[in-house]
Amino acid sequence: MLALTFQVGGDRMAVDVRRVREVVPRVGLAPATGAPPWVAGLFVYRGRVVPVVDLYRLAGAGECPPHLSSRIILVPYPAGSDRLVGLLASQVADIRELPEPAVSGSAGGFGPPVADGAGVLRFLDPDRLLSAPELSAGLPALEAAG
């Protein structure tokens, strides 16, 4: 499967390109009042307000660094819907062929490990990540924001 790879803290991550609507540059974000700390903020994308989740904060790795390679990965949430959520990560630049990930459980909702020839990366499923029990308290804030 083709996957977009990126960095979250010290971890290499990937997401299936079929789940990615678009990758946009990191932009200034408006505050998301009352949202959990892992919501970096809001921005307007093609006339719609989109909440942005800082994957670094979510992983406990501080804030996503302001590098030129930091991007917002737009994904429909839930899958198949018109509603978008942005995932903020760094070193977003590579699309590669990866083996299909195992369906096993994963720590923190970041998905199962996958070998890619250069080491190990974690395969992120946006629906699984955002519906993880530890995030359920923040979903109303995402729904209200988006």
Wavefront OBJ file of the C-alpha trace (Angstrom):
o trace
v 0.000 0.000 0.000
v 1.129 3.545 -0.657
v 1.672 5.550 2.511
v 2.653 9.094 3.419
v 5.467 9.084 5.982
v 6.187 11.720 8.616
v 7.766 12.264 12.021
v 6.142 12.545 15.465
v 8.751 13.111 18.161
v 11.323 10.346 17.804
v 8.886 8.065 15.965
v 8.532 7.602 12.240
v 4.877 7.311 11.232
v 2.834 6.563 8.118
v -0.767 6.952 6.975
v -2.447 5.264 4.015
v -2.573 7.815 1.168
v -6.186 6.790 0.453
v -7.089 8.443 3.785
v -5.324 11.730 2.960
v -7.448 14.437 1.374
v -4.584 16.917 1.044
v -1.319 17.996 2.664
v -1.085 21.743 3.293
v 1.690 23.949 4.674
v 1.677 24.748 8.349
v -0.336 27.931 8.752
v -1.156 30.231 11.649
v -3.894 28.668 13.732
v -6.677 30.363 15.657
v -7.066 29.205 19.268
v -9.640 26.483 19.912
v -11.148 27.740 23.165
v -12.031 24.951 25.573
v -10.341 22.269 23.466
v -7.923 19.737 24.971
v -4.204 20.613 24.823
v -3.559 18.296 21.863
v -5.798 20.457 19.648
v -3.300 22.938 18.170
v -6.014 25.251 16.879
v -8.316 25.968 13.959
v -7.885 27.246 10.421
v -10.095 27.942 7.437
v -9.706 25.531 4.534
v -11.780 26.266 1.432
v -14.400 28.100 3.467
v -14.633 25.512 6.276
v -13.247 25.641 9.794
v -10.911 22.681 10.371
v -9.594 21.616 13.793
v -5.917 20.631 13.869
v -4.540 17.926 16.170
v -0.867 18.318 17.103
v 0.359 14.720 16.917
v 3.462 15.686 18.918
v 1.349 16.879 21.863
v -0.872 13.827 21.548
v 2.191 11.557 21.735
v 3.614 13.459 24.720
v 6.570 14.716 22.648
v 6.079 18.458 23.205
v 4.852 20.664 20.365
v 5.356 20.062 16.672
v 8.492 22.011 15.709
v 8.068 24.969 13.339
v 10.202 23.402 10.585
v 9.636 24.017 6.893
v 8.812 20.298 6.651
v 6.000 20.598 9.233
v 2.670 20.144 7.488
v -1.023 19.677 8.175
v -2.295 16.372 6.829
v -6.019 16.715 6.107
v -8.051 13.551 6.638
v -11.805 12.972 6.539
v -13.075 12.056 9.996
v -14.793 9.747 10.268
v -13.695 7.964 7.080
v -15.939 8.725 4.130
v -17.377 11.909 5.624
v -17.010 15.439 4.271
v -15.749 16.662 7.641
v -11.983 17.222 7.875
v -9.477 17.082 10.708
v -5.883 18.273 10.323
v -3.006 16.237 11.719
v 0.077 18.363 12.437
v 3.409 16.551 12.002
v 6.964 17.241 10.843
v 9.113 15.887 8.022
v 6.013 15.261 5.919
v 7.470 14.685 2.497
v 7.741 11.058 1.461
v 5.299 8.660 -0.166
v 6.419 5.048 -0.274
v 5.159 1.529 -0.740
v 4.729 -0.268 2.600
v 3.504 -3.715 3.568
v -0.096 -3.906 4.764
v -0.073 -3.353 8.561
v -1.249 -5.988 11.002
v -4.670 -5.354 12.536
v -3.441 -5.984 16.090
v -3.990 -3.577 18.978
v -1.591 -0.744 19.564
v -0.390 1.431 22.377
v -1.750 4.959 22.416
v -3.791 4.528 19.248
v -0.824 5.245 16.968
v -1.085 1.892 15.229
v 0.950 -1.231 14.701
v 4.672 -1.190 13.849
v 5.643 -1.821 10.225
v 9.122 -2.594 8.827
v 9.954 -0.447 5.816
v 13.546 -1.406 4.996
v 14.925 1.648 6.819
v 13.696 0.557 10.245
v 10.401 0.529 12.068
v 7.561 2.973 11.723
v 4.061 3.111 13.161
v 1.062 2.950 10.884
v -1.547 5.545 11.901
v -5.257 4.951 11.286
v -6.962 8.348 11.823
v -10.319 6.815 12.802
v -8.731 4.478 15.316
v -6.524 7.238 16.705
v -9.285 9.821 17.130
v -11.760 7.312 18.570
v -9.324 5.978 21.199
v -10.849 6.120 24.703
v -8.236 8.584 25.969
v -9.312 11.034 23.254
v -13.066 10.605 23.564
v -13.330 13.526 26.008
v -11.830 15.819 23.355
v -14.020 14.751 20.461
v -16.897 17.066 21.420
v -14.421 19.957 21.182
v -13.364 18.772 17.713
v -16.980 18.397 16.619
v -17.893 21.862 17.918
v -14.814 23.380 16.301
v -15.248 21.746 12.909
l 1 2 3 4 5 6 7 8 9 10 11 12 13 14 15 16 17 18 19 20 21 22 23 24 25 26 27 28 29 30 31 32 33 34 35 36 37 38 39 40 41 42 43 44 45 46 47 48 49 50 51 52 53 54 55 56 57 58 59 60 61 62 63 64 65 66 67 68 69 70 71 72 73 74 75 76 77 78 79 80 81 82 83 84 85 86 87 88 89 90 91 92 93 94 95 96 97 98 99 100 101 102 103 104 105 106 107 108 109 110 111 112 113 114 115 116 117 118 119 120 121 122 123 124 125 126 127 128 129 130 131 132 133 134 135 136 137 138 139 140 141 142 143 144 145 146
